[in-house]
């Protein structure tokens, strides 16, 4: 596993553990989250933190699992299967992580139906 894939996987582990401090440590201060080919949804640590604190509160059993990934060095594309709660709402997403200086600088999400 490359350093890029390892970084994204450890970020996903922190997400699944709902450990906001560990999760945020993987992001640059100016990181952005966006829909694929869409507007930026969250920009910067404060906005990303707030989004995930709300998400973790609303879905305390939320989990994302890697289905497949493509590692291009500074770009890591991950096909994830997300389950909000056991037996609950689930969906698939392609997350395109852009890395800079050993952290995640941008994530573009494409959500399946």
N, C-alpha and C positions, 0 to 999 in steps of 0.2 A: 504494500500500500504506500503510495507517495505521501509526501508531507501535506500536499494540498487536500487529498482525499481524507487523510487522517484529521486534519483541521475541521473539515466539514462534518465528518462523522462525530468528532468530540463535541462540536456545537450541537448536533442533533441529540447526542446523549444528554447534554445539559437541558435541552428543550424538553425531552421526554421526562427528565427528573423534575422539571419545572423549577430548576435552580436559576433564578433570574440573574444572580451575580455571576455565576459561571457562564451562563448563556451570553450575557452582555460582554464579557471579557474577550469574546471571539470577534467582536465588531469594532471597526474603526469609529472614531468619534463622529465622523461625518457620513456614516453609512446610510444607505437608502434601501427601502423595500418598495417594490413596484409590481404592478401587474405587467405581464409581458406585453410590450408595445403600448403600454398605457402610462398614465400619469403616476408620479411618485405618490405612494400612499403614506409612508412615514419617512422622515428625514432626521437623522441625528439620534444620539443615544436616548435623549429624553422621550422622544416620540416612539422609538422602538421599544423601550422599556415599558412605557404606558400601555402600548398595544398588547404586549405579552403578559403583563400583569393582569389585564382585563381578560385575556384569553385563558390564562391559567385559573383564574377565579371562576369563570363561567364553565370551563370544562376541566375539572380537576383530574380526570382520568384520560385526558387527551394523549394520544401517542402517534408518532410518525415513524414508519419503518421504511428502510431503503429497499426498493424493488430492483433498481439497476442504477448504475452511475457511469459517467464518462468523464475522464480526467484529462484536461488539456493544459495542465499546469496552473496558470493563473485563472482559469475558468474550470469550474466543476459543475457538471449537470447531473442532477439527481432526480430520479423518478421515485416519488414517495407515496406511500399509502397511509392515509391519515384516518384514524378512528377517534371520534370525539369521546366515546365511552364504549365499554364492552357491549356489543350488540346494538350500539347506537349508530348515529349518522357517521358515514364514512365516505371518503372521496379520494381521488388520486390527483397528484400535482407534480408538475415538473418544476423544479427549483433550479435556477441558473445562478450559481454563486460566482461573483467576481472577487478575486482576492488581491490584496495590495499590502505589501510589507508584513506578511504573515498573519493578516486578519481579513475578515470579510468586509468588503467595501460596498457591495451591492448585491441584492437578491431580486431577481425577476421571477415571478410566479406565473405559471400557466396552469389553471385548474381545469380538470376534466369534469365531465357531467356525470 
